[in-house]
């Protein structure tokens, strides 16, 4: 049950943040103002999924690790404070700022600067979550090969 919950919540967290990032880039590069407003004002609602999924992935991961800190588990554990700080201190404030600006139709310099910061911080979290998924899959690879 806990491993399934861990895998599912980790996947939901990764896919949610990847979908924010992709829809922002597609709207900015290919679509019109209305699409950008729609994406930017939707992202904060997505946090209602992302934040619990992230918390659940971290908590179930810690539970599964049962105090083990060496090797792959140590690497997974060390990434979590960066993922959390990036999310709470950069991504959430940026998304709220961008949603407010987009809602007012104010696509000014501050919007562009914060949008660039959000894309960089988002890419960093996608990478870190991707590394945690890769390492998790490595840990269970032997068991999966045996079961096949
Ligand atoms: C949000 C970040 C995380 C993501 C996206 C993630 C993702 C995954 C994935 C995809 C697996 C493979 C599951 C499978 O193949 O059945 C896994 C396994 C595992 N993860 Fe994480 N993980 C995260 C954080 C953590 C943390 C912080 C720890 C604790 C240090 C941790 C500990 C584990 C353990 C012990 C396993 C092996 C589970 C088993 O034996 O079935 N994970 N993780």
Backbone and ligand atoms as CSV (ligand in chain L), in Angstrom:
chain,resi,resn,atom,element,x,y,z
A,1,UNK,N,N,0.833,-1.215,0.000
A,1,UNK,CA,C,0.000,0.000,0.000
A,1,UNK,C,C,0.869,1.268,0.000
A,2,UNK,N,N,1.831,1.341,0.958
A,2,UNK,CA,C,2.690,2.545,1.031
A,2,UNK,C,C,3.540,2.674,-0.244
A,3,UNK,N,N,4.153,1.594,-0.755
A,3,UNK,CA,C,4.925,1.757,-1.995
A,3,UNK,C,C,4.062,2.242,-3.164
A,4,UNK,N,N,2.816,1.732,-3.238
A,4,UNK,CA,C,1.914,2.165,-4.325
A,4,UNK,C,C,1.577,3.652,-4.180
A,5,UNK,N,N,1.304,4.044,-2.927
A,5,UNK,CA,C,0.976,5.443,-2.653
A,5,UNK,C,C,2.171,6.343,-3.001
A,6,UNK,N,N,3.372,5.840,-2.692
A,6,UNK,CA,C,4.592,6.607,-2.971
A,6,UNK,C,C,4.765,6.801,-4.476
A,7,UNK,N,N,4.622,5.685,-5.200
A,7,UNK,CA,C,4.817,5.734,-6.649
A,7,UNK,C,C,3.771,6.652,-7.293
A,8,UNK,N,N,2.512,6.498,-6.877
A,8,UNK,CA,C,1.427,7.283,-7.470
A,8,UNK,C,C,1.585,8.770,-7.152
A,9,UNK,N,N,1.845,9.104,-5.870
A,9,UNK,CA,C,1.942,10.524,-5.511
A,9,UNK,C,C,3.159,11.165,-6.180
A,10,UNK,N,N,4.261,10.403,-6.294
A,10,UNK,CA,C,5.460,10.915,-6.982
A,10,UNK,C,C,5.148,11.204,-8.443
A,11,UNK,N,N,4.428,10.285,-9.089
A,11,UNK,CA,C,4.095,10.469,-10.507
A,11,UNK,C,C,3.150,11.664,-10.677
A,12,UNK,N,N,2.172,11.797,-9.777
A,12,UNK,CA,C,1.221,12.920,-9.882
A,12,UNK,C,C,1.968,14.249,-9.717
A,13,UNK,N,N,2.896,14.310,-8.728
A,13,UNK,CA,C,3.656,15.546,-8.508
A,13,UNK,C,C,4.462,15.898,-9.761
A,14,UNK,N,N,5.145,14.904,-10.314
A,14,UNK,CA,C,5.977,15.136,-11.502
A,14,UNK,C,C,5.106,15.606,-12.676
A,15,UNK,N,N,4.004,14.902,-12.931
A,15,UNK,CA,C,3.171,15.226,-14.094
A,15,UNK,C,C,2.487,16.585,-13.940
A,16,UNK,N,N,2.100,16.935,-12.705
A,16,UNK,CA,C,1.432,18.227,-12.502
A,16,UNK,C,C,2.381,19.371,-12.838
A,17,UNK,N,N,3.591,19.287,-12.292
A,17,UNK,CA,C,4.536,20.397,-12.506
A,17,UNK,C,C,5.011,20.425,-13.967
A,18,UNK,N,N,5.153,19.245,-14.570
A,18,UNK,CA,C,5.545,19.199,-15.987
A,18,UNK,C,C,4.426,19.794,-16.853
A,19,UNK,N,N,3.173,19.590,-16.461
A,19,UNK,CA,C,2.080,20.135,-17.279
A,19,UNK,C,C,1.997,21.661,-17.119
A,20,UNK,N,N,2.293,22.197,-15.918
A,20,UNK,CA,C,2.330,23.664,-15.759
A,20,UNK,C,C,3.388,24.251,-16.712
A,21,UNK,N,N,4.553,23.611,-16.678
A,21,UNK,CA,C,5.707,24.116,-17.433
A,21,UNK,C,C,5.416,24.075,-18.938
A,22,UNK,N,N,4.929,22.906,-19.398
A,22,UNK,CA,C,4.681,22.735,-20.832
A,22,UNK,C,C,3.571,23.677,-21.300
A,23,UNK,N,N,2.483,23.779,-20.517
A,23,UNK,CA,C,1.401,24.648,-21.002
A,23,UNK,C,C,1.827,26.105,-21.008
A,24,UNK,N,N,2.692,26.506,-20.047
A,24,UNK,CA,C,3.192,27.894,-20.067
A,24,UNK,C,C,4.021,28.143,-21.326
A,25,UNK,N,N,4.945,27.224,-21.625
A,25,UNK,CA,C,5.825,27.420,-22.792
A,25,UNK,C,C,5.003,27.413,-24.088
A,26,UNK,N,N,4.068,26.465,-24.207
A,26,UNK,CA,C,3.253,26.391,-25.433
A,26,UNK,C,C,2.424,27.666,-25.586
A,27,UNK,N,N,1.785,28.130,-24.486
A,27,UNK,CA,C,0.951,29.335,-24.581
A,27,UNK,C,C,1.806,30.556,-24.928
A,28,UNK,N,N,2.972,30.680,-24.260
A,28,UNK,CA,C,3.835,31.855,-24.502
A,28,UNK,C,C,4.369,31.866,-25.936
A,29,UNK,N,N,4.763,30.692,-26.431
A,29,UNK,CA,C,5.423,30.663,-27.740
A,29,UNK,C,C,4.456,30.544,-28.910
A,30,UNK,N,N,3.351,29.835,-28.713
A,30,UNK,CA,C,2.520,29.503,-29.874
A,30,UNK,C,C,1.104,30.089,-29.845
A,31,UNK,N,N,0.617,30.455,-28.654
A,31,UNK,CA,C,-0.805,30.816,-28.590
A,31,UNK,C,C,-1.015,32.307,-28.304
A,32,UNK,N,N,-2.283,32.699,-28.172
A,32,UNK,CA,C,-2.579,34.134,-27.993
A,32,UNK,C,C,-2.688,34.521,-26.516
A,33,UNK,N,N,-2.937,35.810,-26.296
A,33,UNK,CA,C,-3.041,36.362,-24.942
A,33,UNK,C,C,-4.083,35.629,-24.088
A,34,UNK,N,N,-5.222,35.314,-24.722
A,34,UNK,CA,C,-6.311,34.652,-23.976
A,34,UNK,C,C,-5.824,33.307,-23.415
A,35,UNK,N,N,-5.035,32.600,-24.206
A,35,UNK,CA,C,-4.526,31.293,-23.753
A,35,UNK,C,C,-3.539,31.491,-22.605
A,36,UNK,N,N,-2.702,32.526,-22.714
A,36,UNK,CA,C,-1.732,32.796,-21.635
A,36,UNK,C,C,-2.488,33.117,-20.343
A,37,UNK,N,N,-3.525,33.947,-20.450
A,37,UNK,CA,C,-4.329,34.286,-19.260
A,37,UNK,C,C,-4.949,33.012,-18.677
A,38,UNK,N,N,-5.473,32.159,-19.545
A,38,UNK,CA,C,-6.119,30.922,-19.066
A,38,UNK,C,C,-5.102,30.045,-18.322
A,39,UNK,N,N,-3.911,29.891,-18.896
A,39,UNK,CA,C,-2.890,29.041,-18.258
A,39,UNK,C,C,-2.460,29.662,-16.933
A,40,UNK,N,N,-2.133,30.944,-16.957
A,40,UNK,CA,C,-1.576,31.583,-15.749
A,40,UNK,C,C,-2.582,31.628,-14.604
A,41,UNK,N,N,-3.873,31.795,-14.935
A,41,UNK,CA,C,-4.861,31.851,-13.850
A,41,UNK,C,C,-5.265,30.445,-13.389
A,42,UNK,N,N,-4.925,29.410,-14.177
A,42,UNK,CA,C,-5.249,28.027,-13.758
A,42,UNK,C,C,-4.179,27.428,-12.863
A,43,UNK,N,N,-2.904,27.827,-13.087
A,43,UNK,CA,C,-1.797,27.175,-12.369
A,43,UNK,C,C,-1.991,27.175,-10.837
A,44,UNK,N,N,-2.367,28.323,-10.206
A,44,UNK,CA,C,-2.529,28.264,-8.741
A,44,UNK,C,C,-3.525,27.189,-8.294
A,45,UNK,N,N,-4.574,26.933,-9.086
A,45,UNK,CA,C,-5.527,25.865,-8.716
A,45,UNK,C,C,-4.844,24.503,-8.748
A,46,UNK,N,N,-3.893,24.377,-9.657
A,46,UNK,CA,C,-3.153,23.111,-9.752
A,46,UNK,C,C,-2.341,22.812,-8.498
A,47,UNK,N,N,-2.021,23.858,-7.734
A,47,UNK,CA,C,-1.271,23.627,-6.481
A,47,UNK,C,C,-2.085,22.801,-5.493
A,48,UNK,N,N,-3.414,22.851,-5.644
A,48,UNK,CA,C,-4.264,22.052,-4.748
A,48,UNK,C,C,-4.011,20.557,-4.968
A,49,UNK,N,N,-3.501,20.210,-6.147
A,49,UNK,CA,C,-3.124,18.812,-6.419
A,49,UNK,C,C,-1.641,18.624,-6.122
A,50,UNK,N,N,-0.828,19.570,-6.633
A,50,UNK,CA,C,0.625,19.420,-6.530
A,50,UNK,C,C,1.125,19.362,-5.077
A,51,UNK,N,N,0.670,20.291,-4.242
A,51,UNK,CA,C,1.221,20.374,-2.885
A,51,UNK,C,C,0.921,19.103,-2.072
A,52,UNK,N,N,-0.343,18.622,-2.023
A,52,UNK,CA,C,-0.565,17.360,-1.294
A,52,UNK,C,C,0.190,16.181,-1.908
A,53,UNK,N,N,0.288,16.132,-3.252
A,53,UNK,CA,C,0.993,15.008,-3.894
A,53,UNK,C,C,2.467,15.017,-3.494
A,54,UNK,N,N,3.071,16.191,-3.489
A,54,UNK,CA,C,4.480,16.323,-3.123
A,54,UNK,C,C,4.701,15.921,-1.659
A,55,UNK,N,N,3.807,16.415,-0.783
A,55,UNK,CA,C,3.936,16.099,0.647
A,55,UNK,C,C,3.787,14.590,0.864
A,56,UNK,N,N,2.848,13.986,0.151
A,56,UNK,CA,C,2.610,12.545,0.303
A,56,UNK,C,C,3.805,11.747,-0.229
A,57,UNK,N,N,4.358,12.179,-1.366
A,57,UNK,CA,C,5.523,11.471,-1.923
A,57,UNK,C,C,6.698,11.541,-0.944
A,58,UNK,N,N,6.926,12.717,-0.359
A,58,UNK,CA,C,8.028,12.866,0.604
A,58,UNK,C,C,7.791,12.034,1.849
A,59,UNK,N,N,6.568,12.112,2.408
A,59,UNK,CA,C,6.277,11.404,3.660
A,59,UNK,C,C,6.332,9.888,3.468
A,60,UNK,N,N,5.734,9.394,2.369
A,60,UNK,CA,C,5.761,7.931,2.141
A,60,UNK,C,C,7.187,7.479,1.835
A,61,UNK,N,N,7.952,8.332,1.140
A,61,UNK,CA,C,9.358,7.984,0.845
A,61,UNK,C,C,10.156,7.823,2.135
A,62,UNK,N,N,9.987,8.779,3.054
A,62,UNK,CA,C,10.691,8.715,4.346
A,62,UNK,C,C,10.279,7.441,5.099
A,63,UNK,N,N,9.008,7.113,5.038
A,63,UNK,CA,C,8.488,5.921,5.717
A,63,UNK,C,C,9.130,4.666,5.121
A,64,UNK,N,N,9.198,4.618,3.781
A,64,UNK,CA,C,9.774,3.435,3.118
A,64,UNK,C,C,11.279,3.321,3.404
A,65,UNK,N,N,11.934,4.480,3.550
A,65,UNK,CA,C,13.393,4.463,3.769
A,65,UNK,C,C,13.737,3.950,5.176
A,66,UNK,N,N,12.798,4.071,6.107
A,66,UNK,CA,C,12.972,3.609,7.498
A,66,UNK,C,C,14.346,3.986,8.060
A,67,UNK,N,N,14.715,5.242,7.948
A,67,UNK,CA,C,15.947,5.714,8.563
A,67,UNK,C,C,17.216,5.465,7.756
A,68,UNK,N,N,17.117,4.662,6.670
A,68,UNK,CA,C,18.327,4.404,5.864
A,68,UNK,C,C,18.722,5.690,5.133
A,69,UNK,N,N,20.037,5.978,5.167
A,69,UNK,CA,C,20.467,7.272,4.603
A,69,UNK,C,C,21.575,7.116,3.571
A,70,UNK,N,N,22.091,5.900,3.412
A,70,UNK,CA,C,23.257,5.733,2.535
A,70,UNK,C,C,22.834,5.666,1.064
A,71,UNK,N,N,23.799,5.870,0.191
A,71,UNK,CA,C,23.653,5.615,-1.254
A,71,UNK,C,C,22.507,6.344,-1.915
A,72,UNK,N,N,21.760,5.580,-2.716
A,72,UNK,CA,C,20.670,6.158,-3.516
A,72,UNK,C,C,19.648,6.857,-2.620
A,73,UNK,N,N,19.344,6.230,-1.464
A,73,UNK,CA,C,18.339,6.839,-0.581
A,73,UNK,C,C,18.809,8.177,-0.040
A,74,UNK,N,N,20.111,8.258,0.259
A,74,UNK,CA,C,20.680,9.518,0.737
A,74,UNK,C,C,20.520,10.598,-0.321
A,75,UNK,N,N,20.771,10.225,-1.588
A,75,UNK,CA,C,20.661,11.198,-2.689
A,75,UNK,C,C,19.214,11.652,-2.828
A,76,UNK,N,N,18.260,10.677,-2.759
A,76,UNK,CA,C,16.848,11.050,-2.888
A,76,UNK,C,C,16.447,11.997,-1.755
A,77,UNK,N,N,16.856,11.643,-0.544
A,77,UNK,CA,C,16.516,12.448,0.625
A,77,UNK,C,C,17.068,13.877,0.504
A,78,UNK,N,N,18.334,13.981,0.058
A,78,UNK,CA,C,18.983,15.305,-0.011
A,78,UNK,C,C,18.295,16.227,-1.007
A,79,UNK,N,N,17.654,15.656,-2.032
A,79,UNK,CA,C,16.996,16.517,-3.027
A,79,UNK,C,C,15.733,17.174,-2.470
A,80,UNK,N,N,15.117,16.547,-1.458
A,80,UNK,CA,C,13.802,17.023,-1.005
A,80,UNK,C,C,13.789,18.470,-0.483
A,81,UNK,N,N,14.787,18.896,0.342
A,81,UNK,CA,C,14.741,20.301,0.796
A,81,UNK,C,C,14.828,21.297,-0.361
A,82,UNK,N,N,15.585,20.945,-1.415
A,82,UNK,CA,C,15.686,21.846,-2.578
A,82,UNK,C,C,14.349,21.915,-3.308
A,83,UNK,N,N,13.732,20.742,-3.493
A,83,UNK,CA,C,12.437,20.683,-4.175
A,83,UNK,C,C,11.403,21.502,-3.385
A,84,UNK,N,N,11.384,21.307,-2.061
A,84,UNK,CA,C,10.391,21.985,-1.219
A,84,UNK,C,C,10.642,23.489,-1.183
A,85,UNK,N,N,11.901,23.902,-0.985
A,85,UNK,CA,C,12.212,25.330,-0.894
A,85,UNK,C,C,11.914,26.025,-2.218
A,86,UNK,N,N,12.289,25.382,-3.309
A,86,UNK,CA,C,12.031,25.927,-4.631
A,86,UNK,C,C,10.523,26.113,-4.845
A,87,UNK,N,N,9.769,25.125,-4.428
A,87,UNK,CA,C,8.315,25.179,-4.597
A,87,UNK,C,C,7.689,26.265,-3.740
A,88,UNK,N,N,8.035,26.267,-2.448
A,88,UNK,CA,C,7.361,27.173,-1.515
A,88,UNK,C,C,7.849,28.613,-1.632
A,89,UNK,N,N,9.149,28.784,-1.910
A,89,UNK,CA,C,9.705,30.150,-1.909
A,89,UNK,C,C,9.729,30.802,-3.282
A,90,UNK,N,N,9.756,29.977,-4.355
A,90,UNK,CA,C,9.833,30.570,-5.700
A,90,UNK,C,C,8.571,30.275,-6.520
A,91,UNK,N,N,8.236,28.984,-6.661
A,91,UNK,CA,C,7.162,28.635,-7.610
A,91,UNK,C,C,5.779,29.142,-7.179
A,92,UNK,N,N,5.427,28.949,-5.919
A,92,UNK,CA,C,4.087,29.365,-5.489
A,92,UNK,C,C,3.957,30.896,-5.517
A,93,UNK,N,N,4.902,31.653,-4.918
A,93,UNK,CA,C,4.770,33.117,-5.022
A,93,UNK,C,C,4.773,33.602,-6.474
A,94,UNK,N,N,5.631,33.008,-7.321
A,94,UNK,CA,C,5.670,33.441,-8.734
A,94,UNK,C,C,4.332,33.183,-9.412
A,95,UNK,N,N,3.780,31.994,-9.196
A,95,UNK,CA,C,2.519,31.645,-9.866
A,95,UNK,C,C,1.388,32.577,-9.424
A,96,UNK,N,N,1.378,32.931,-8.130
A,96,UNK,CA,C,0.310,33.828,-7.644
A,96,UNK,C,C,0.474,35.223,-8.247
A,97,UNK,N,N,1.723,35.691,-8.322
A,97,UNK,CA,C,2.010,37.003,-8.920
A,97,UNK,C,C,1.586,37.005,-10.398
A,98,UNK,N,N,1.994,35.943,-11.127
A,98,UNK,CA,C,1.709,35.882,-12.567
A,98,UNK,C,C,0.204,35.773,-12.834
A,99,UNK,N,N,-0.505,35.040,-11.974
A,99,UNK,CA,C,-1.961,34.908,-12.153
A,99,UNK,C,C,-2.622,36.278,-11.975
A,100,UNK,N,N,-2.175,37.035,-10.951
A,100,UNK,CA,C,-2.756,38.358,-10.711
A,100,UNK,C,C,-2.465,39.297,-11.885
A,101,UNK,N,N,-1.201,39.287,-12.348
A,101,UNK,CA,C,-0.824,40.169,-13.465
A,101,UNK,C,C,-1.588,39.789,-14.740
A,102,UNK,N,N,-1.644,38.493,-15.026
A,102,UNK,CA,C,-2.328,38.054,-16.249
A,102,UNK,C,C,-3.816,38.414,-16.177
A,103,UNK,N,N,-4.399,38.258,-14.983
A,103,UNK,CA,C,-5.816,38.601,-14.804
A,103,UNK,C,C,-6.090,40.071,-15.101
A,104,UNK,N,N,-5.096,40.928,-14.820
A,104,UNK,CA,C,-5.246,42.374,-15.087
A,104,UNK,C,C,-4.839,42.738,-16.515
A,105,UNK,N,N,-4.296,41.741,-17.238
A,105,UNK,CA,C,-3.795,42.008,-18.597
A,105,UNK,C,C,-2.491,42.782,-18.589
A,106,UNK,N,N,-1.746,42.728,-17.489
A,106,UNK,CA,C,-0.498,43.503,-17.364
A,106,UNK,C,C,0.717,42.634,-17.706
A,107,UNK,N,N,0.996,42.509,-19.001
A,107,UNK,CA,C,2.138,41.696,-19.444
A,107,UNK,C,C,3.380,42.578,-19.575
A,108,UNK,N,N,3.752,43.210,-18.479
A,108,UNK,CA,C,4.848,44.171,-18.492
A,108,UNK,C,C,6.182,43.492,-18.162
A,109,UNK,N,N,7.220,44.321,-17.918
A,109,UNK,CA,C,8.553,43.754,-17.670
A,109,UNK,C,C,8.563,42.870,-16.435
A,110,UNK,N,N,7.878,43.294,-15.363
A,110,UNK,CA,C,7.908,42.467,-14.149
A,110,UNK,C,C,7.262,41.102,-14.420
A,111,UNK,N,N,6.211,41.084,-15.258
A,111,UNK,CA,C,5.600,39.799,-15.633
A,111,UNK,C,C,6.638,38.924,-16.342
A,112,UNK,N,N,7.338,39.513,-17.314
A,112,UNK,CA,C,8.299,38.725,-18.112
A,112,UNK,C,C,9.427,38.191,-17.238
A,113,UNK,N,N,9.922,39.051,-16.313
A,113,UNK,CA,C,11.048,38.629,-15.460
A,113,UNK,C,C,10.613,37.485,-14.545
A,114,UNK,N,N,9.457,37.661,-13.885
A,114,UNK,CA,C,8.983,36.616,-12.963
A,114,UNK,C,C,8.650,35.338,-13.749
A,115,UNK,N,N,8.113,35.505,-14.982
A,115,UNK,CA,C,7.815,34.330,-15.805
A,115,UNK,C,C,9.099,33.541,-16.115
A,116,UNK,N,N,10.169,34.275,-16.407
A,116,UNK,CA,C,11.453,33.596,-16.698
A,116,UNK,C,C,11.954,32.868,-15.453
A,117,UNK,N,N,11.867,33.540,-14.283
A,117,UNK,CA,C,12.311,32.909,-13.026
A,117,UNK,C,C,11.479,31.644,-12.772
A,118,UNK,N,N,10.163,31.741,-12.980
A,118,UNK,CA,C,9.291,30.594,-12.723
A,118,UNK,C,C,9.649,29.415,-13.636
A,119,UNK,N,N,9.961,29.710,-14.899
A,119,UNK,CA,C,10.302,28.615,-15.823
A,119,UNK,C,C,11.610,27.939,-15.419
A,120,UNK,N,N,12.581,28.738,-14.954
A,120,UNK,CA,C,13.875,28.154,-14.550
A,120,UNK,C,C,13.688,27.304,-13.283
A,121,UNK,N,N,12.992,27.876,-12.293
A,121,UNK,CA,C,12.768,27.132,-11.042
A,121,UNK,C,C,11.917,25.884,-11.302
A,122,UNK,N,N,10.949,26.002,-12.197
A,122,UNK,CA,C,10.103,24.851,-12.542
A,122,UNK,C,C,10.926,23.755,-13.201
A,123,UNK,N,N,11.815,24.155,-14.117
A,123,UNK,CA,C,12.669,23.161,-14.798
A,123,UNK,C,C,13.561,22.453,-13.783
A,124,UNK,N,N,14.067,23.212,-12.795
A,124,UNK,CA,C,14.927,22.605,-11.764
A,124,UNK,C,C,14.132,21.546,-10.991
A,125,UNK,N,N,12.893,21.855,-10.629
A,125,UNK,CA,C,12.099,20.877,-9.868
A,125,UNK,C,C,11.697,19.678,-10.724
A,126,UNK,N,N,11.454,19.899,-12.011
A,126,UNK,CA,C,11.137,18.768,-12.896
A,126,UNK,C,C,12.356,17.839,-12.952
A,127,UNK,N,N,13.539,18.448,-13.059
A,127,UNK,CA,C,14.771,17.647,-13.108
A,127,UNK,C,C,14.965,16.860,-11.804
A,128,UNK,N,N,14.820,17.545,-10.654
A,128,UNK,CA,C,15.041,16.876,-9.356
A,128,UNK,C,C,14.014,15.765,-9.116
A,129,UNK,N,N,12.764,16.029,-9.493
A,129,UNK,CA,C,11.737,14.980,-9.337
A,129,UNK,C,C,12.029,13.821,-10.285
A,130,UNK,N,N,12.486,14.154,-11.486
A,130,UNK,CA,C,12.850,13.108,-12.464
A,130,UNK,C,C,13.982,12.246,-11.937
A,131,UNK,N,N,14.956,12.862,-11.268
A,131,UNK,CA,C,16.070,12.090,-10.700
A,131,UNK,C,C,15.564,11.179,-9.576
A,132,UNK,N,N,14.601,11.672,-8.779
A,132,UNK,CA,C,14.044,10.828,-7.712
A,132,UNK,C,C,13.265,9.646,-8.292
A,133,UNK,N,N,12.596,9.864,-9.411
A,133,UNK,CA,C,11.880,8.753,-10.059
A,133,UNK,C,C,12.902,7.749,-10.616
A,134,UNK,N,N,13.924,8.264,-11.302
A,134,UNK,CA,C,14.953,7.373,-11.857
A,134,UNK,C,C,15.587,6.530,-10.747
A,135,UNK,N,N,15.962,7.185,-9.628
A,135,UNK,CA,C,16.609,6.450,-8.533
A,135,UNK,C,C,15.653,5.441,-7.887
A,136,UNK,N,N,14.368,5.845,-7.768
A,136,UNK,CA,C,13.374,4.921,-7.204
A,136,UNK,C,C,13.245,3.685,-8.079
A,137,UNK,N,N,13.171,3.889,-9.390
A,137,UNK,CA,C,13.060,2.761,-10.335
A,137,UNK,C,C,14.302,1.884,-10.266
A,138,UNK,N,N,15.456,2.495,-10.060
A,138,UNK,CA,C,16.694,1.712,-9.937
A,138,UNK,C,C,16.624,0.804,-8.715
A,139,UNK,N,N,16.049,1.355,-7.622
A,139,UNK,CA,C,15.981,0.576,-6.385
A,139,UNK,C,C,15.066,-0.627,-6.522
A,140,UNK,N,N,14.044,-0.515,-7.358
A,140,UNK,CA,C,13.098,-1.628,-7.463
A,140,UNK,C,C,13.349,-2.457,-8.731
A,141,UNK,N,N,14.405,-2.131,-9.483
A,141,UNK,CA,C,14.642,-2.814,-10.764
A,141,UNK,C,C,14.855,-4.320,-10.574
A,142,UNK,N,N,15.633,-4.691,-9.537
A,142,UNK,CA,C,15.923,-6.113,-9.287
A,142,UNK,C,C,14.639,-6.883,-9.016
A,143,UNK,N,N,13.794,-6.299,-8.143
A,143,UNK,CA,C,12.533,-6.957,-7.788
A,143,UNK,C,C,11.624,-7.102,-9.010
A,144,UNK,N,N,11.601,-6.038,-9.840
A,144,UNK,CA,C,10.741,-6.100,-11.034
A,144,UNK,C,C,11.233,-7.160,-12.010
A,145,UNK,N,N,12.587,-7.270,-12.141
A,145,UNK,CA,C,13.154,-8.255,-13.071
A,145,UNK,C,C,12.811,-9.667,-12.598
A,146,UNK,N,N,12.864,-9.876,-11.275
A,146,UNK,CA,C,12.553,-11.203,-10.705
A,146,UNK,C,C,11.103,-11.585,-10.943
A,147,UNK,N,N,10.228,-10.564,-10.788
A,147,UNK,CA,C,8.791,-10.823,-10.930
A,147,UNK,C,C,8.401,-11.101,-12.383
A,148,UNK,N,N,9.208,-10.592,-13.312
A,148,UNK,CA,C,8.850,-10.737,-14.749
A,148,UNK,C,C,9.144,-12.147,-15.259
L,1,LIG,C1,C,8.817,13.598,-4.546
L,1,LIG,C2,C,9.943,12.952,-4.679
L,1,LIG,C3,C,9.974,11.476,-4.990
L,1,LIG,C4,C,9.564,10.829,-6.121
L,1,LIG,C5,C,8.979,11.467,-7.366
L,1,LIG,C6,C,9.831,9.412,-5.929
L,1,LIG,C7,C,9.558,8.408,-6.849
L,1,LIG,C8,C,9.770,7.049,-6.664
L,1,LIG,C9,C,9.508,6.009,-7.614
L,1,LIG,C10,C,8.932,6.204,-9.016
L,1,LIG,C11,C,9.863,4.829,-7.057
L,1,LIG,C12,C,9.804,3.445,-7.736
L,1,LIG,C13,C,8.564,2.675,-7.343
L,1,LIG,C14,C,8.457,1.337,-8.066
L,1,LIG,O1,O,9.210,1.070,-9.012
L,1,LIG,O2,O,7.609,0.543,-7.646
L,1,LIG,C15,C,10.362,5.105,-5.727
L,1,LIG,C16,C,10.797,4.161,-4.837
L,1,LIG,C17,C,11.282,4.434,-3.594
L,1,LIG,N1,N,11.467,5.700,-3.038
L,1,LIG,FE1,FE,10.932,7.460,-3.851
L,1,LIG,N2,N,10.407,9.237,-4.681
L,1,LIG,C18,C,10.512,10.481,-4.082
L,1,LIG,C19,C,11.027,10.769,-2.850
L,1,LIG,C20,C,11.560,9.823,-1.978
L,1,LIG,C21,C,12.173,10.117,-0.698
L,1,LIG,C22,C,12.339,11.507,-0.077
L,1,LIG,C23,C,12.539,8.915,-0.170
L,1,LIG,C24,C,13.252,8.700,1.151
L,1,LIG,C25,C,14.503,8.998,1.310
L,1,LIG,C26,C,12.165,7.880,-1.091
L,1,LIG,C27,C,12.340,6.522,-0.887
L,1,LIG,C28,C,11.982,5.513,-1.760
L,1,LIG,C29,C,12.134,4.079,-1.476
L,1,LIG,C30,C,12.649,3.446,-0.189
L,1,LIG,C31,C,11.689,3.409,-2.646
L,1,LIG,C32,C,11.630,1.883,-2.867
L,1,LIG,C33,C,10.214,1.424,-2.567
L,1,LIG,C34,C,10.075,-0.077,-2.600
L,1,LIG,O3,O,10.959,-0.753,-2.090
L,1,LIG,O4,O,9.045,-0.539,-3.121
L,1,LIG,N3,N,11.571,8.464,-2.199
L,1,LIG,N4,N,10.301,6.478,-5.516
